[in-house]
Amino acid sequence: MTELFQATTFGEKIYAMDWILNRFLVWNQVPATGTAPADAVIGQRSFTTKNPNDNGISETSLYEAYQFLGTESHDFVADTMNHRIIIRSKP
């Protein structure tokens, strides 16, 4: 992470917003250490990509997202520089 802006939990998961790298990192459970790698990334194709809207604007790209909210059925991401809210259904 470069600059953590927001961290939140929902259920067992932890979501950390890394706005400089245009992504949210997701841990499926509370990690045993503070340096444990994330289990998933939202907003980038991989853990190593970092450009805003990498590969073009899509339902999976982010550009300086600032807020996250999770519910039982959906995740909501405020994608600030793309002037939109992304709503993702949970499986």
C-alpha positions as CSV (number, residue, x, y, z in Angstrom):
1,M,0.0,0.0,0.0
2,T,1.2,3.5,-0.7
3,E,-1.3,5.7,1.0
4,L,-4.1,4.2,3.0
5,F,-7.1,6.4,3.0
6,Q,-9.8,4.2,4.4
7,A,-10.1,0.8,6.0
8,T,-13.4,-0.9,6.9
9,T,-14.7,-4.3,7.8
10,F,-17.7,-6.2,6.8
11,G,-18.3,-9.6,8.3
12,E,-14.9,-11.3,8.4
13,K,-13.4,-9.3,5.5
14,I,-11.2,-6.2,5.8
15,Y,-11.2,-3.6,2.9
16,A,-8.3,-1.1,2.7
17,M,-8.5,1.8,0.1
18,D,-5.2,2.6,-1.5
19,W,-6.2,5.7,-3.5
20,I,-2.7,6.4,-5.0
21,L,-2.7,3.0,-6.6
22,N,-6.4,3.2,-7.6
23,R,-7.5,0.1,-5.8
24,F,-9.0,-1.6,-2.7
25,L,-7.2,-4.4,-1.1
26,V,-9.3,-7.2,0.5
27,W,-8.4,-9.6,3.2
28,N,-10.9,-12.5,3.7
29,Q,-10.1,-12.6,7.4
30,V,-8.1,-10.6,10.0
31,P,-4.5,-11.3,9.1
32,A,-2.1,-12.7,11.8
33,T,0.4,-9.9,11.0
34,G,0.3,-6.3,9.7
35,T,2.3,-7.3,6.7
36,A,0.2,-10.2,5.4
37,P,-0.6,-9.9,1.7
38,A,-4.2,-9.2,0.6
39,D,-6.3,-12.0,-0.8
40,A,-7.9,-9.9,-3.5
41,V,-7.7,-6.5,-5.3
42,I,-10.6,-4.4,-6.5
43,G,-9.9,-1.7,-9.2
44,Q,-6.8,-3.2,-10.9
45,R,-6.2,-6.3,-13.0
46,S,-3.6,-7.5,-10.6
47,F,-1.6,-6.6,-7.5
48,T,1.2,-5.1,-9.6
49,T,-0.8,-2.8,-11.9
50,K,-1.4,0.8,-10.6
51,N,-2.6,3.1,-13.4
52,P,-6.0,4.7,-13.2
53,N,-8.5,3.0,-15.5
54,D,-5.8,0.6,-16.5
55,N,-7.0,-0.9,-19.8
56,G,-9.7,1.7,-20.1
57,I,-12.8,2.7,-18.0
58,S,-14.8,-0.4,-17.1
59,E,-16.9,-1.9,-14.4
60,T,-13.6,-3.1,-12.8
61,S,-11.4,0.0,-13.1
62,L,-11.0,2.8,-10.6
63,Y,-9.5,6.3,-10.6
64,E,-8.9,7.7,-7.1
65,A,-11.8,5.9,-5.3
66,Y,-12.3,7.3,-1.9
67,Q,-15.1,5.5,-0.1
68,F,-16.3,1.9,0.2
69,L,-19.5,0.4,1.8
70,G,-20.3,-3.3,2.0
71,T,-23.7,-4.8,2.7
72,E,-24.9,-8.4,2.8
73,S,-25.6,-8.4,-0.9
74,H,-23.5,-5.6,-2.5
75,D,-20.3,-3.6,-2.4
76,F,-20.5,0.1,-3.2
77,V,-17.4,2.1,-4.3
78,A,-17.3,5.8,-4.8
79,D,-15.0,6.2,-7.9
80,T,-14.3,9.8,-7.5
81,M,-12.4,10.9,-10.7
82,N,-14.7,8.8,-12.9
83,H,-17.7,10.5,-11.3
84,R,-19.6,7.4,-10.5
85,I,-20.5,4.8,-7.9
86,I,-19.7,1.2,-8.7
87,I,-22.2,-1.3,-7.4
88,R,-21.0,-4.9,-7.2
89,S,-23.2,-7.9,-6.4
90,K,-21.8,-10.4,-4.0
91,P,-21.9,-14.1,-5.0
